[in-house]
């Protein structure tokens, strides 16, 4: 068993093939992690934008008198 392992490790062609395979696997793994990170950042940016819009709407509604809010809700419900 040791002789077989030594013959693989001493053969430069097999070492180059194994290094290429490991390099390709490592590169693919890195790309997968990068894609996941970018997707998380994109999702966080979309959530922040939605949160900003929600806060603006809440501020606008909070600044309106109660009668005007009821009238606006009734107008939207009738559509």
Residue frames as a rotation matrix with the C-alpha (Angstrom) as fourth column:
UNK 1
0.572 0.820 0.000 0.00
0.820 -0.572 0.000 0.00
0.000 0.000 -1.000 0.00
UNK 2
0.472 -0.483 -0.738 2.82
0.132 -0.789 0.601 2.38
-0.872 -0.380 -0.308 0.88
UNK 3
-0.605 -0.728 0.322 4.61
0.401 0.070 0.913 1.59
-0.688 0.681 0.250 -2.36
UNK 4
-0.115 0.659 0.743 1.47
0.981 -0.042 0.189 2.41
0.156 0.751 -0.641 -4.35
UNK 5
0.815 0.416 -0.404 1.04
0.517 -0.837 0.179 5.70
-0.263 -0.355 -0.897 -2.51
UNK 6
0.082 -0.882 -0.465 4.69
0.085 -0.459 0.884 6.60
-0.993 -0.112 0.038 -3.03
UNK 7
-0.603 -0.292 0.742 4.43
0.719 0.206 0.664 5.85
-0.347 0.934 0.086 -6.73
UNK 8
0.404 0.807 0.432 1.46
0.889 -0.457 0.023 8.23
0.216 0.375 -0.902 -7.02
UNK 9
0.858 -0.035 -0.512 3.19
0.244 -0.850 0.467 10.96
-0.451 -0.525 -0.721 -5.05
UNK 10
-0.128 -0.981 -0.144 6.46
0.153 -0.163 0.975 10.68
-0.980 0.102 0.171 -6.95
UNK 11
-0.296 0.094 0.950 4.82
0.944 0.182 0.276 10.87
-0.147 0.979 -0.142 -10.40
UNK 12
-0.840 -0.097 -0.534 4.82
0.136 -0.990 -0.035 14.54
-0.526 -0.102 0.845 -11.50
UNK 13
-0.806 0.591 -0.013 2.02
-0.121 -0.144 0.982 14.00
0.579 0.794 0.188 -14.02
UNK 14
-0.083 0.795 -0.600 -0.32
0.735 0.456 0.502 12.58
0.672 -0.400 -0.623 -11.41
UNK 15
-0.406 -0.117 -0.906 0.64
0.805 -0.515 -0.294 15.35
-0.433 -0.849 0.304 -8.98
UNK 16
-0.982 0.034 -0.184 -0.19
-0.115 -0.884 0.453 17.97
-0.147 0.467 0.872 -11.61
UNK 17
-0.501 0.852 -0.148 -3.54
0.121 0.239 0.964 16.33
0.857 0.465 -0.223 -12.37
UNK 18
-0.025 0.479 -0.877 -4.43
0.959 0.261 0.115 16.10
0.284 -0.838 -0.466 -8.67
UNK 19
-0.676 -0.267 -0.687 -3.36
0.506 -0.846 -0.170 19.73
-0.535 -0.462 0.707 -8.12
UNK 20
-0.931 0.362 0.044 -5.53
-0.179 -0.560 0.809 20.83
0.317 0.745 0.587 -11.06
UNK 21
-0.193 0.897 -0.399 -8.54
0.479 0.441 0.759 18.97
0.856 -0.045 -0.514 -9.71
UNK 22
-0.106 0.105 -0.989 -8.06
0.985 -0.128 -0.119 20.41
-0.140 -0.986 -0.090 -6.22
UNK 23
-0.902 -0.268 -0.339 -7.59
0.224 -0.961 0.162 23.89
-0.369 0.070 0.927 -7.65
UNK 24
-0.713 0.696 0.087 -10.77
-0.077 -0.201 0.977 23.64
0.697 0.690 0.197 -9.71
UNK 25
0.028 0.732 -0.681 -12.73
0.781 0.409 0.472 22.40
0.624 -0.544 -0.560 -6.70
UNK 26
-0.378 -0.260 -0.889 -11.33
0.830 -0.520 -0.201 25.20
-0.410 -0.814 0.412 -4.52
UNK 27
-0.999 0.011 -0.040 -12.16
-0.029 -0.868 0.495 27.85
-0.029 0.496 0.868 -7.14
UNK 28
-0.417 0.905 -0.083 -15.70
0.180 0.172 0.969 26.51
0.891 0.389 -0.234 -7.51
UNK 29
0.025 0.385 -0.922 -16.22
0.975 0.193 0.107 26.51
0.219 -0.902 -0.371 -3.75
UNK 30
-0.701 -0.355 -0.619 -14.96
0.510 -0.856 -0.087 30.11
-0.499 -0.377 0.781 -3.54
UNK 31
-0.908 0.401 0.122 -17.32
-0.132 -0.549 0.825 31.21
0.398 0.733 0.552 -6.33
UNK 32
-0.131 0.896 -0.425 -20.23
0.568 0.419 0.708 29.55
0.813 -0.149 -0.563 -4.58
UNK 33
-0.115 0.019 -0.993 -19.47
0.964 -0.238 -0.116 31.38
-0.239 -0.971 0.009 -1.34
UNK 34
-0.930 -0.257 -0.261 -19.08
0.185 -0.945 0.271 34.68
-0.316 0.204 0.927 -3.19
UNK 35
-0.659 0.744 0.107 -22.44
0.039 -0.108 0.993 34.22
0.751 0.659 0.043 -4.91
UNK 36
0.069 0.686 -0.724 -24.15
0.866 0.319 0.385 33.45
0.496 -0.653 -0.572 -1.61
UNK 37
-0.437 -0.303 -0.847 -22.62
0.744 -0.651 -0.151 36.55
-0.505 -0.696 0.510 0.00
UNK 38
-0.998 0.063 0.012 -23.74
-0.043 -0.786 0.617 38.76
0.048 0.615 0.787 -2.89
UNK 39
-0.336 0.933 -0.126 -27.27
0.331 0.243 0.912 37.34
0.882 0.264 -0.391 -2.70
UNK 40
0.031 0.300 -0.953 -27.43
0.999 0.015 0.037 38.07
0.026 -0.954 -0.300 1.05
UNK 41
-0.747 -0.368 -0.555 -26.23
0.404 -0.913 0.061 41.65
-0.529 -0.178 0.830 0.45
UNK 42
-0.863 0.479 0.162 -28.82
-0.033 -0.372 0.927 42.13
0.504 0.795 0.337 -2.31
UNK 43
-0.042 0.882 -0.469 -31.59
0.676 0.371 0.637 40.81
0.736 -0.290 -0.612 -0.07
UNK 44
-0.191 -0.095 -0.977 -30.50
0.917 -0.372 -0.143 43.07
-0.349 -0.923 0.158 2.80
UNK 45
-0.966 -0.182 -0.182 -30.52
0.104 -0.923 0.371 46.12
-0.235 0.339 0.911 0.49
UNK 46
-0.554 0.831 0.061 -34.04
0.111 0.001 0.994 45.27
0.825 0.557 -0.093 -0.73
UNK 47
0.088 0.575 -0.813 -35.25
0.924 0.258 0.283 44.88
0.372 -0.776 -0.509 2.86
UNK 48
-0.548 -0.361 -0.755 -33.71
0.657 -0.744 -0.122 48.23
-0.518 -0.562 0.645 3.82
UNK 49
-0.967 0.227 0.113 -35.43
-0.074 -0.680 0.729 49.93
0.243 0.697 0.675 0.89
UNK 50
-0.179 0.951 -0.253 -38.77
0.392 0.304 0.868 48.38
0.903 0.056 -0.427 1.83
UNK 51
-0.057 0.092 -0.994 -38.25
0.998 -0.035 -0.060 49.42
-0.040 -0.995 -0.090 5.46
UNK 52
-0.890 -0.309 -0.336 -37.56
0.295 -0.951 0.091 53.02
-0.347 -0.018 0.938 4.37
UNK 53
-0.707 0.695 0.131 -40.76
-0.102 -0.283 0.954 53.10
0.700 0.661 0.271 2.30
UNK 54
0.034 0.726 -0.687 -42.73
0.742 0.442 0.504 51.64
0.669 -0.527 -0.524 5.20
UNK 55
-0.367 -0.242 -0.898 -41.34
0.859 -0.458 -0.228 54.28
-0.356 -0.855 0.376 7.57
UNK 56
-1.000 0.013 0.014 -42.21
-0.006 -0.893 0.450 57.07
0.019 0.450 0.893 5.12
UNK 57
-0.357 0.931 -0.072 -45.78
0.116 0.121 0.986 55.82
0.927 0.343 -0.151 4.82
UNK 58
0.069 0.366 -0.928 -46.14
0.948 0.266 0.176 55.49
0.311 -0.892 -0.328 8.58
UNK 59
-0.700 -0.373 -0.610 -44.81
0.565 -0.811 -0.153 59.03
-0.437 -0.452 0.778 9.05
UNK 60
-0.901 0.405 0.157 -47.18
-0.143 -0.618 0.773 60.38
0.410 0.674 0.615 6.41
UNK 61
-0.049 0.927 -0.372 -50.17
0.385 0.362 0.849 58.62
0.922 -0.102 -0.374 7.95
UNK 62
-0.115 -0.057 -0.992 -49.14
0.993 -0.001 -0.115 59.70
0.006 -0.998 0.057 11.44
UNK 63
-0.909 -0.286 -0.303 -49.02
0.295 -0.955 0.018 63.32
-0.295 -0.073 0.953 10.32
UNK 64
-0.659 0.727 0.196 -52.54
0.002 -0.258 0.966 63.23
0.752 0.637 0.168 8.81
UNK 65
-0.534 0.584 0.611 -55.60
-0.839 -0.281 -0.465 64.09
-0.100 -0.762 0.640 10.90
UNK 66
-0.730 0.258 0.633 -57.79
-0.008 0.923 -0.385 61.11
-0.683 -0.286 -0.672 11.82
UNK 67
0.352 0.927 -0.131 -60.69
-0.133 -0.089 -0.987 62.27
-0.926 0.365 0.092 9.62
UNK 68
0.305 -0.313 -0.899 -58.44
-0.939 -0.257 -0.228 62.50
-0.159 0.914 -0.373 6.60
UNK 69
-0.793 -0.592 0.145 -57.01
-0.577 0.806 0.131 59.01
-0.194 0.020 -0.981 7.25
UNK 70
-0.352 0.746 0.565 -60.55
0.141 0.639 -0.756 57.55
-0.926 -0.186 -0.330 7.47
UNK 71
0.576 0.577 -0.579 -61.55
-0.436 -0.382 -0.815 59.30
-0.692 0.722 0.032 4.25
UNK 72
-0.129 -0.720 -0.682 -58.44
-0.992 0.088 0.095 58.02
-0.008 0.689 -0.725 2.45
UNK 73
-0.864 -0.166 0.476 -59.05
-0.250 0.961 -0.117 54.48
-0.438 -0.220 -0.872 3.67
UNK 74
0.072 0.969 0.238 -62.67
0.085 0.232 -0.969 54.62
-0.994 0.090 -0.066 2.59
UNK 75
0.484 0.053 -0.873 -61.65
-0.780 -0.426 -0.458 55.92
-0.396 0.903 -0.165 -0.84
UNK 76
-0.527 -0.774 -0.351 -59.12
-0.849 0.497 0.177 53.10
0.038 0.392 -0.919 -1.28
UNK 77
-0.706 0.311 0.637 -61.57
-0.048 0.875 -0.481 50.46
-0.707 -0.370 -0.603 -0.08
UNK 78
0.349 0.924 -0.156 -64.16
-0.203 -0.088 -0.975 51.54
-0.915 0.372 0.157 -2.63
UNK 79
-0.032 -0.436 -0.899 -61.75
-0.972 -0.195 0.129 50.98
-0.231 0.879 -0.418 -5.57
